[in-house]
Amino acid sequence: MVFSSHIFVFYFLPFALIAYYAALRASERQRKVFLVVSLLSNAGMLCFFKYFMFAEENVNALLAALGQREFNILVVLLPLPERQP
């Protein structure tokens, strides 16, 4: 995201500033909740993108060894950043 783009200036920046000032007024309990939610969501996304295909391959290998039909749940590609020209 380019900092001079209209999406950043008119959408993201005001949202981030409002969220920042709301977090300053938050109580200690709310800050802990925000921290836990943030950590869990980031760790969850990391685990999903890092280990999902690995787990699917191992489950399919186990099913093939047991003579069962393999299955494809989902092909997950790692998210790539936007390319700048």
C-alpha positions in Angstrom: 0.0 0.0 0.0 1.4 3.3 -1.0 1.2 6.0 1.7 0.1 8.6 -0.8 -2.8 6.5 -2.2 -6.3 7.6 -1.6 -7.1 4.2 0.0 -4.4 4.8 2.6 -5.2 8.5 3.3 -9.0 8.3 3.4 -9.6 4.8 4.7 -6.7 3.2 6.5 -5.2 6.2 8.2 -8.4 7.5 9.8 -9.3 3.9 11.0 -5.8 3.4 12.4 -5.9 6.8 14.3 -9.4 6.1 15.7 -8.3 2.7 16.9 -5.1 4.1 18.4 -7.0 6.8 20.4 -9.6 4.2 21.5 -6.8 2.0 22.7 -5.3 4.8 24.7 -8.6 5.2 26.6 -9.0 1.5 27.1 -8.9 -0.1 30.5 -6.1 -2.5 31.6 -8.5 -5.4 31.1 -9.4 -4.3 27.5 -5.7 -3.9 26.7 -5.0 -7.4 27.7 -8.0 -8.7 25.7 -6.7 -6.7 22.6 -3.2 -8.2 23.1 -4.5 -11.8 23.4 -6.7 -11.5 20.4 -3.9 -10.0 18.3 -1.4 -12.6 19.3 -3.9 -15.5 18.7 -4.9 -14.2 15.3 -1.4 -13.7 14.1 -0.2 -17.0 15.4 -3.2 -18.7 13.9 -2.6 -17.3 10.5 1.1 -18.2 10.7 0.3 -21.8 11.7 -2.3 -22.1 9.0 -0.1 -20.9 6.2 2.9 -22.8 7.4 1.5 -26.2 8.4 -1.8 -26.8 6.6 -0.4 -28.3 3.4 2.1 -30.3 5.5 -0.7 -31.8 7.6 -2.8 -32.5 4.5 0.1 -34.3 2.8 0.7 -36.5 5.9 -2.9 -37.4 6.3 -3.1 -38.4 2.6 0.1 -40.5 3.0 -1.4 -42.2 5.9 -4.7 -42.9 4.1 -2.7 -44.2 1.1 -0.8 -46.6 3.3 -4.0 -47.8 4.8 -5.5 -48.4 1.3 -8.1 -45.6 1.7 -8.9 -43.0 -0.9 -6.9 -39.8 -0.6 -8.6 -36.4 -0.6 -7.8 -32.8 -1.5 -9.1 -30.3 1.0 -7.6 -27.1 -0.2 -4.6 -25.8 -2.0 -3.1 -23.0 0.0 -0.7 -20.6 -1.6 1.3 -18.2 0.5 0.1 -14.7 0.3 2.4 -12.5 -1.7 2.8 -8.8 -1.5 1.7 -6.6 -4.3 4.3 -6.0 -7.0 5.3 -2.4 -7.5 5.9 -1.4 -11.2 
